[in-house]
Amino acid sequence: MAIREQNLEAIAPVLATFTISQTATVDDLKDANIGEPVELSAGNEAGPVSVGGQLLGKLISLTLSDNDDGDRLATVQIGGVCRLTVSATVPTVGNRVVGGISGTIKQAPALGADDPAGGNVARGTVLDVNGTTDCLILLN
């Protein structure tokens, strides 16, 4: 009998709800961003992850519609296993990640002298990499 494949993305997702950061009274997250990585803004709001930014998690859903700026809430997967799109430098198994370009993540830089007191902003553990397309990450 063959071993049944496991859907790691269904293992213990931890979800949290956040208000959405805004630029000029327009929400920074729209329906097109669902499934992308997000970060926490200085105001404790969810927004698109910036290049080199600290990954909060994966945007799972948004309330209301794109026309309801200021009233929407974001549901973000902040724990468990998820799949995110990657950009260069593509992470390898066992590495941690930071924000990449245009809604992606990339391999985190090595610890250096310019890292904050709590360590660098890297998050997660890469469990599997699908070429240069996406990776499976444990949000730990």
ABEGO torsion letter per residue (X at the ends): XBBBBBBAAABGBBBBBBBBBBBGGBBABBAAABGBBBBBBAAGBBBBBBBGBBBAEBBABBBEBAABBGABBBBBBABEBBBBBBBOBBBBBGBBBBBBBGGBBBBBBBBBAABBAAEBABBEBBABBBEAABBBBBBX
